Amino acid sequence: MEIQEDIVIVGAGLAGLTTSLGLHRLGLRSLVLESSENLRITGFAIGLWTNAWRALDAVGVGDSLRQHSLQLQGFRVATTVSDLPTETSLDLKRLKSFAEALEVIPYTLVENEDEPLNSYFFFLFLLTSTPMEIKEDIVIVGAGIAGLTTSLGLYRLGLRSLVLESSDSLRTAGFALELWTNAWKALDAVGVGDSLRQCHTHIQGSQVASNVSGLPTAEISFKTIGKQDPEIRCVRRKVLLESLEKELPLGSIRYSSKVVSIEESRYFKLVHLADGFVIRTKVLIGCDGVNSVVANWLGLQKPVCAGRSSIRGFAEFLDDHGFEPKLYMYFGGGVRYGLRPCDEKSLYWFLSFTPSIEGKNDIIENPARMKQFVLSKLGKVPQQVEDVVEKTELDNIICSQQKLRWPWRIILGDIVKGNVCVAGDALHPMTPEIGQGGCAALEDGIVLARCLADAFLTAAPGRKTREDMDEEEYRRIKMGLEKFAKERRWRSCKIITTSYVMGWIQQSKGWLISFLREKVLSRLMARSAWKIADYDCGKLKIS
């Protein structure tokens, strides 16, 4: 009657069966003793959180359970006692402090009528039950144009990423931006180009005039430039960002997630957030703008002021605004004024001027003063153009300094270090004269997604230890990011330089440069802008 076993486990519950299966996966046999005649399944269902799913993945049953278990997105607590709030609800996808760490099987909360569940203590339970460290393969800091394009490009190639955004929603400051042919090729690569084309006017040419003399200096049809017609549209920033966001899987963006520090941990980076969470990641991408935390960690020199400032506005009309689909430009007196139709009922405009208005907070912080300042600088422009500024709501006017990173800082600096890189304005902040800031950010996203997909999806076969696998993956990631840097470094420098020089020409006050600008340089500048835009960042495919 005696049986000999190396390992005996008493109880065929969760702990017993998991222990036995774990031993089996490691090549060891065990005997589980259960007092009942079959499995005990009282209780119906349980909540399984992230830590439990990691354990289930370790024994190889996680995926099969996920197929028929719903991932909960929030909770709702109600009380039957009249003197307490009748209902408390929380969307876990909005509470970004811990929602991304949550994965649970549906379960029921049973409330005792005499002792109603206090939603405050339940909230604390949720908060304290969530691990403070989250693991993600790819983390992107900044849900701007570059960040969302990179994330969507990776998703199209079968890779998940997590985008960290410090704001509580998408940032849409700036109203609108020009997107040239190179940008539309990038948007087509991620599959959102056609939807954006449907709601934005195709620009057919440009009209340039002097705001000193009031006389036109150049009228250009884009059909006469280059081998094919350039595609230029002025796109509302909000529409662009929302179009990229809605194509991403739910939970791809973690809002209210400010990065406070970055720490190295062998082949990983630990991203510390202001809410106390830490994200362990294999790749860290900084798309967090001109004041980039990631660029600062890389040691890149901060962007400098270009000595010019811009006031931008967005005017909306009840009826057709009456402007042809052209880029309208007015130069002279040290200013550059531009007008861009977005569609039949909205116009984007800007005034770029010198010297910088740094320190003049009475203008920067007062939209009414900004509007009057713009009107005073317009000079001899058609009344129809002046009326656009007059009709612009004060909430739709903003002012900012123009900043750039000197090209030699990009050539000599570290835009990539190991498994960390920067893209978009975090890489190449530039002045706006040729309308390529957003276009270059879209290019970055496509190239970066392609380089990272090559790194993640081309693992070498063979059995290896976890340490060897991490080391090899780190090496592939490093090579992929260096490939990205090689492709984008000189392209970024070219765009920054062209834009800055054209801005200097457009806004100079000297009589000689003014004469050349009006008689010779207008058409030349248009061709230079087109040469920059005549670029294809390529498709989303693995090499």
Buried (B, 14 or more C-beta within 10 A) or exposed (E): EEEEEEEEBEBBBEEBBBBBBBBEEEEEEBEBEBEEEEEEEEEEEEBBBBEBBEBBEEBEBBEEEBEEBEEBBEBEBBBEEEEBEEEBEBEBBEBBBBBBBBBBBEEEEEEEEEEBBEBEEBBEEBEEBBBEEBBBBBBBBBBBBBBBBBBBBBBBBEBBBBBBBBBEEBBBEBBBBBBBBBBBBBBBBBBBBEEBBEEBBEBBBBBBBBBBEEEEBBEBEBEEBBEEBBBBBBBBBBBBBBBBBEBBEEBBBBBBBBBEEBEEEEBBBBBBBEBEBBBBBBBBBBBBBBEBBBBBBBEBBEBEEBBBBBBBBBBBBEEEBEBEBBBBBBBBBBBBBBBBBBBEEBBBBBBBBBEBBEEEEEBBEBBEBBBEBBEEBBBBBEEEBBEBBEEBEEEBBBBBBBBBBBBEBBEEBBBBBBBBBBBBBBBBBBBBBBBBBBBBBBBBBBBBBBBBBBBBEEEEEEEEEEEEBBBBBBBBBBEBBBBBBEBBBEBBBBBBBBBBBBBBBBBBEEEEBBEBBBEEBBBBBBEBBBEBBBBEBBEBEEE
